[in-house]
């Protein structure tokens, strides 16, 4: 009896309260550093109870004088296997730099402690800080109606379906029957007013056959996955449908559109789809206790050395050491005092993550005619056998074994104070190309990168970026820790037009970043300089802006960007980094 009384003196019932207005299926939980809160594992977080329409609470017994740290998370709780098991899908989490903190204590006039944390995503006087959830056990399915190069929806003659509504319904197909999946479908249209995801209405959304439409949903089971697309003519009873099997990770598919009444074929519908799977180490990923937003309250732009000390083909820049080598990275840090280095990673045939910019390398071992070979088709030994510098530097010879360093090597050998901007190399198609959709398995590629980064990065600052928007989605959805920037050329005479509408303009890049929850945009400097209003467009969405390109090799442009709210500058003339840093600090 005495032992029980002593135990009761050491613990207290604590009531946690928070306000949040849920959407369909949404629940709230507390995730933190103690076993009761899951030890930062969100799938094991303490689930809360909805007491009113927007009030959530939970009571838990905790030790007195215990300091606890925690964050609130929004999740979807789906029943599977006839209700025996459930899948927890993290939708959103509080992303303050410093998590919530409480010291558990007993007051003289109460046997319980009540903690009212106000509103989800708001702590004290800080601005709202939340972040989209990452994949834990489920996959993230993207359905694209691109329309911008060729029309997705084509009817042979029936004008009744002009300006029709389109609704997407996911299903599982088994033994010639379709079972709808109980999951929320979200719609995003890549323009200024509709880029924020919206829950699909019962009737779907009007398709103007010109805009870029994205339908997304999550599923815990990819087996026999498909979608039904219902097409309804406005102000009439005409209904047509098209069905697709989603049996690959990524594909472009065309299927007949059939009248629901007669069964006659009325036209055809073309979609592209992309299924992001959870990272191979997703079950070990946790909510960060301290989440550092590198771009918040920067006193000056981050200064980033392009491929170390500069690219071999840069203009208005001294090329003093071979790009993307450990020597270049060390010198950028030691001599130019850059905040970060930018380098390119690719996956070799034997799934090594190598640092190299070009997609191809000269095959000098060919006995007939010199030809180029793709990096992805060579293993590490073959790459090093073909390795040679981009330019012959009399003052700085580059040994063959210095080329093709690995991501493991960079993370292990470079000072931890040196940040990394890791550009993931993956093609984007020009107008007459069709390579990207079948180039390499993106899920495998990104998983290999994340395995290395999570193993070796420790507290190093890391930013991911890519020109391919689908790779950016995977980089963001597979992990919660590192920011992702979408790389873009914008509209420029220096570069060709690309097939993917998301690559078309800087504004479109911003709409895409908002639609997927990315941290920002990394744009060629030239279109930003020509149209400074683009800075307001991007900042209006609370996105970070970094820049790259030859314009960043001129001192006056660096000064311009500091006063124009640019967050990061990637440059080749890295000696300018030290010059402007000294001036800006002064």
Buried (B, 14 or more C-beta within 10 A) or exposed (E): EEEEEEEEEEBBEBEBBBBBEBEEBBBBBBBBBBEBBBBBBBBBBBEBEBEEEEBBBBEBEBEBEBEBBBBBBBBBEBEEEEEEEEBBBBBBBBBBBEBBEBEBEBEEEEEEBEBEBEEBBBBEEEEEBBBBBBBBBBBBBBBBBBBBEEBBBBBEEBEBBEEBBBBBBBBBBEEEEBEEBEBBBBBBBBEBEBBEBEEBEEEBBEBEBEBBBBBBBBBBEBEBBBBBBBBBBEEEEBBBBBBBEBEEBBBEBEBBBBBEEEEEEBBBBBBBBBBBBBBBBBEEBBBBEEBEBBBEEBEBBBBBBBBBBBBBEBEEBEBBBBBBBBBBBBBBBEBBBBBBBBBBBBBBBEEBBBBBBBBEBEBEEEEEEEEEBBBBEBEBEBBBEBBEBBEEBEEBEBEEEBBBBBBBBBBEEBEEEBBBBBBBBBBBBBEEEEEBBEBBEBBBBBBBBBBBBBEBBEEBBBBBBBBBBBBBBBBBBBBBBBBBBBBBBBBBEEBEEBBBBBBBBBBBBBBBBBBBBBBBBBBBBBBBBEBEEBBEBBBEBEBBBBBBBBBBBBEEBBEBBBEBBBBBBBBBBBBBBBEBBEEBEE
